[in-house]
């Protein structure tokens, strides 16, 4: 078991990611040089829902970073893309979406209604939702920029994720944290899959979660993995 040197969060999944020599272009194509020599990681842990077939869903992702942000390349095989609620603040977790969990200082702990960590739901239309301290949904479209290109059953997402520390205050001017070599960031990735049901049918994550109730990422940052940023 690895333990971070600056907190008591258990490191359950340690991923070292290389800094991009050239920042990727968010075009949903994924042919930038920084992605060519980057390893695909699996999106395969079933957090919610019944077993599913590979034809229904499969996913994988890559990661890189620069001084300003994290970057993700996410490839999703999904036989049905479903967006039943046009209002981005209505039951956003029941639509198809990519969910990015980030904990800027990798401190772990509870973050359900605070900004100790963020759980960004990135919708098919690019809107980004999370719950704020007032226990109401907020749009965070300036925190995560994305581009999705879908060909048949394959959707390729490119995302740029700015990191904010726990001093973030909604409605005020906040500055993203600069990233650097050897920085640790709490991280998990997930996908909400719904093929035409009232509620999402599956929730598939990037990290194994112990216990019966695996839908803990939006509450507890201790379940996140750890990214180690390297030059």
Residue pairs with C-beta under 8 A, 6 or more apart in sequence:
1 10
1 11
2 10
2 11
2 14
3 9
3 10
3 11
4 11
4 106
4 184
4 226
6 105
6 106
6 184
7 105
7 106
7 107
7 108
8 108
9 106
9 107
9 108
9 109
9 186
9 221
9 222
9 226
10 222
11 225
11 226
12 207
12 208
12 223
12 225
12 226
13 206
13 207
13 208
13 225
13 226
14 225
14 226
14 228
15 41
15 63
15 187
15 225
15 226
15 227
15 228
16 227
16 228
16 230
17 63
17 64
17 65
17 227
17 228
17 229
17 230
18 38
18 64
18 230
18 231
19 64
19 65
19 66
19 181
19 229
19 230
19 231
20 32
20 34
20 64
20 65
20 66
20 71
21 33
21 34
22 32
22 33
22 34
23 34
23 66
23 71
24 30
24 32
24 34
24 35
24 64
24 71
24 73
24 158
25 32
25 158
26 145
26 146
26 147
26 158
26 159
26 160
27 147
27 149
27 158
28 147
28 148
28 149
28 156
28 157
28 158
29 149
29 156
29 158
30 62
30 73
30 75
30 156
30 158
34 64
34 71
35 62
35 64
35 73
38 62
38 63
38 64
38 73
39 62
40 60
40 61
40 62
40 75
41 60
41 61
41 62
41 63
41 206
42 59
42 60
42 206
43 58
43 59
43 60
43 61
43 74
43 76
43 189
43 190
43 191
43 204
43 205
43 206
44 58
44 59
44 204
44 206
45 204
45 205
45 206
45 207
45 208
45 209
45 214
46 52
46 202
46 203
46 204
46 214
47 190
47 203
47 204
47 205
47 209
47 214
47 215
47 217
48 200
48 202
48 203
48 214
48 215
49 193
49 200
49 201
49 202
49 203
50 201
50 202
52 193
52 201
52 202
54 77
55 77
55 79
56 78
56 79
56 193
56 195
56 202
57 76
57 77
57 78
57 79
57 191
57 193
57 202
57 204
58 76
58 77
59 74
59 75
59 76
59 77
59 191
59 204
60 74
60 75
61 72
61 73
61 74
61 75
61 189
61 206
62 72
62 73
63 70
63 71
63 72
63 73
63 227
64 70
64 71
65 71
65 179
65 229
66 179
67 178
67 179
67 180
68 162
68 176
68 178
68 179
69 160
69 161
69 162
69 163
69 176
69 179
70 102
70 160
70 161
70 163
70 179
70 185
70 187
70 227
71 158
71 159
71 160
71 161
72 100
72 157
72 158
72 159
72 161
72 189
73 156
73 157
73 158
74 98
74 156
74 157
74 158
74 159
74 189
75 154
75 155
75 156
75 157
76 98
76 154
76 155
76 156
76 157
76 191
77 153
77 154
78 96
78 153
78 155
78 191
78 193
79 153
79 195
80 96
80 194
80 195
80 196
81 96
81 124
81 150
81 155
82 95
82 96
82 194
82 195
82 196
83 95
83 96
83 123
83 124
83 125
84 94
84 95
84 194
85 91
85 92
85 94
85 95
88 123
88 125
88 127
88 129
88 139
89 129
89 137
89 139
92 121
92 123
92 127
92 129
92 137
93 99
93 121
93 192
93 200
94 192
94 194
94 198
94 199
94 200
95 123
95 124
95 192
95 194
95 200
96 124
96 191
96 192
96 193
96 194
97 121
97 122
97 123
97 124
97 191
97 192
98 121
98 122
98 146
98 157
98 159
98 189
98 190
98 191
99 119
99 120
99 121
99 122
99 189
99 190
99 191
99 192
99 217
100 118
100 119
100 120
100 122
100 144
100 159
100 161
100 187
100 189
101 117
101 118
101 119
101 120
101 186
101 187
101 188
101 189
101 190
101 217
101 218
101 221
101 224
102 117
102 118
102 120
102 161
102 163
102 185
102 186
102 187
103 111
103 116
103 117
103 118
103 185
103 186
103 187
103 221
103 224
104 117
104 163
104 164
104 165
104 166
104 177
104 185
104 186
105 165
105 166
105 184
105 185
105 186
106 184
106 185
106 186
106 224
106 226
107 116
107 166
107 186
107 221
108 186
108 220
108 221
108 222
108 224
109 116
109 117
109 220
109 221
109 222
110 116
110 219
110 220
110 221
111 117
111 118
111 119
111 219
111 220
111 221
112 131
112 218
112 219
113 131
113 132
113 133
113 134
113 135
114 133
114 166
115 132
115 133
115 164
115 166
115 167
115 168
116 166
116 221
117 186
117 221
117 224
118 130
118 140
118 143
118 164
119 130
119 131
119 217
119 218
120 128
120 129
120 130
120 140
120 143
120 144
120 161
121 128
121 129
121 130
121 192
122 128
122 144
122 146
122 157
122 159
123 129
124 148
126 141
126 146
126 147
126 148
127 139
127 141
128 139
128 140
128 141
128 143
128 144
128 146
129 137
129 138
129 139
129 140
130 137
130 138
130 140
131 137
131 138
131 218
132 138
132 170
133 170
134 170
138 170
142 162
143 161
143 162
143 164
144 159
144 160
144 161
144 162
145 159
145 160
146 157
146 158
146 159
146 160
147 157
147 158
148 155
148 156
148 157
149 155
149 156
150 156
162 176
163 176
163 177
163 179
163 185
164 174
164 176
164 177
165 177
167 174
168 174
179 185
179 229
180 229
181 229
181 230
181 231
182 228
182 229
182 230
183 228
183 229
184 226
184 227
184 228
184 229
185 226
185 227
185 229
186 221
186 224
186 225
186 226
186 227
187 224
187 225
187 226
187 227
188 205
188 206
188 207
188 217
188 223
188 224
188 225
189 205
189 206
190 203
190 204
190 205
190 206
190 217
191 203
191 204
192 200
192 202
192 203
193 200
193 201
193 202
193 203
193 204
194 200
194 201
195 201
203 215
205 214
205 217
206 225
207 223
207 224
207 225
209 216
209 217
209 223
216 223
217 223
217 224
